[in-house]
Amino acid sequence: APPPVPEGGAAQEDEADLARRLAARTVRFAAAPAPRRRPRSTVVLYRAYKAGELPPITLTLADVTRPLLALALRDGPVAAAVLEQLAGQLYAARDVGRRQSVADGLEKALGVAATWASREGVAALHRAVAACLTRAATTDDPVSRTPTAASIAASARAAGQDA
């Protein structure tokens, strides 16, 4: 027989009925599927190298410079840095007789720079001249006397920079 209902209230539930009712409400989920195992990629080993031994890799100068030049064509500050570094390193690698031709080329470029509309181009050229000057072996080095201060100042004025 069910327990009597008290006045103005609900009937008291015993613990066993409460547990059965709550168990019926509990949501049960299906077991989670086991994670799939991916097959491991296999690496084919053609040759094993001893400790300290390096594989025979050959890089040409073009393999290095092509991506660098492609980047320089798209980014002005990178182009200026590449020009500066290349001019300085190539100048330092030349003997004194060939350095004169580099210095003459810089002088011609400074003369043409007066017609450039780009301040960045003139600034990059000035940085290239400065890189060559820092690598000059002596004060009698060709780059120390060939790009004259007047040509440097004229190109700076033409580009709207302070000389």
C-alpha positions in Angstrom: 0.0 0.0 0.0 1.3 3.4 -0.9 2.2 5.7 1.9 -0.5 8.3 2.8 -0.2 11.7 1.2 0.3 14.5 3.8 -2.1 17.4 3.7 -1.1 20.1 1.1 2.0 18.3 0.0 3.4 15.6 -2.2 3.9 12.0 -0.9 7.3 11.2 0.5 9.4 8.9 -1.7 11.5 6.2 -0.2 15.1 6.0 -1.3 14.7 2.9 -3.4 11.9 4.5 -5.5 14.0 7.6 -5.9 17.0 5.6 -7.0 14.9 3.7 -9.6 13.3 6.9 -11.0 16.7 8.7 -11.3 18.3 5.6 -12.9 15.5 5.6 -15.5 16.3 9.3 -16.3 20.0 8.7 -16.7 21.1 9.0 -20.3 23.4 6.2 -21.4 25.8 6.8 -24.3 27.2 4.2 -26.6 30.8 3.2 -26.0 33.2 5.5 -27.8 34.7 3.9 -30.9 38.4 3.0 -30.5 40.7 5.5 -32.1 41.9 4.5 -35.5 45.6 3.9 -35.9 47.2 5.6 -38.8 49.8 3.6 -40.6 53.2 5.1 -40.0 55.0 6.6 -43.0 58.0 4.6 -43.9 61.3 6.2 -44.8 63.4 4.4 -47.4 67.0 4.5 -46.3 69.3 4.3 -49.4 72.6 4.9 -47.6 73.6 5.2 -44.0 76.3 7.7 -43.1 78.9 7.3 -40.4 79.2 9.8 -37.6 80.8 13.0 -39.0 80.4 12.0 -42.6 78.3 14.4 -44.8 76.4 13.5 -47.9 77.7 14.8 -51.2 75.6 17.9 -51.9 76.5 20.4 -54.5 75.0 23.8 -54.6 75.6 26.2 -57.4 75.8 29.9 -56.9 72.6 30.2 -58.9 70.8 27.9 -56.4 71.5 30.4 -53.7 71.1 33.7 -55.6 67.9 33.0 -57.6 65.6 32.8 -54.5 67.4 35.8 -53.0 67.0 37.9 -56.1 63.3 36.8 -56.4 62.8 38.1 -52.9 64.7 41.3 -53.6 62.5 42.0 -56.6 59.4 42.0 -54.3 60.8 43.8 -51.3 62.7 47.1 -51.4 64.5 46.9 -48.1 65.7 43.4 -48.9 66.9 44.6 -52.3 68.9 47.4 -50.6 70.4 45.0 -48.2 71.3 42.5 -51.0 72.9 45.3 -53.1 74.9 46.6 -50.1 76.2 43.1 -49.1 76.9 42.0 -52.7 78.8 45.2 -53.6 80.9 45.1 -50.4 81.7 41.4 -50.7 82.5 41.5 -54.4 84.6 44.6 -53.9 86.6 43.0 -51.1 87.2 39.9 -53.3 88.7 41.9 -56.2 92.4 42.7 -56.6 93.3 46.4 -56.7 93.3 46.6 -60.5 89.8 45.3 -60.7 88.6 47.4 -57.8 89.1 50.5 -60.0 86.5 49.2 -62.5 84.0 48.6 -59.6 84.7 52.2 -58.3 84.1 53.6 -61.8 80.8 51.7 -62.1 79.7 53.1 -58.8 80.6 56.6 -60.0 78.6 56.1 -63.1 75.6 54.8 -61.1 75.8 57.8 -58.8 75.7 60.1 -61.9 72.6 58.3 -63.2 71.0 58.2 -59.8 70.4 61.9 -60.1 67.6 61.1 -62.6 66.0 58.4 -60.4 62.6 59.2 -58.8 63.2 56.7 -56.0 64.7 57.9 -52.8 65.1 54.2 -51.8 67.1 53.4 -54.9 69.6 56.3 -54.2 69.8 55.3 -50.5 70.5 51.7 -51.5 73.3 52.9 -53.9 74.8 55.1 -51.1 74.8 52.0 -48.8 76.6 50.0 -51.5 79.2 52.7 -51.8 79.6 52.8 -48.0 80.0 49.0 -47.9 82.8 49.2 -50.4 84.4 52.0 -48.4 84.4 50.0 -45.2 86.1 47.1 -47.1 88.8 49.3 -48.6 92.2 48.0 -47.7 94.0 51.3 -47.6 93.3 55.0 -48.0 94.7 54.7 -51.5 92.1 52.2 -52.5 90.2 53.1 -55.7 86.8 53.5 -54.0 88.3 56.0 -51.6 88.9 58.5 -54.4 86.7 57.6 -57.4 83.1 58.1 -56.2 83.6 61.8 -55.4 81.8 63.5 -52.6 80.3 65.8 -55.2 78.7 62.9 -57.1 77.3 61.4 -53.8 75.9 64.8 -52.8 74.4 65.5 -56.2 72.6 62.1 -56.2 71.3 62.8 -52.7 70.0 66.3 -53.6 68.3 64.9 -56.7 66.5 62.3 -54.7 65.5 64.9 -52.1 67.7 63.7 -49.4 70.0 65.8 -47.3 73.6 65.5 -48.4 
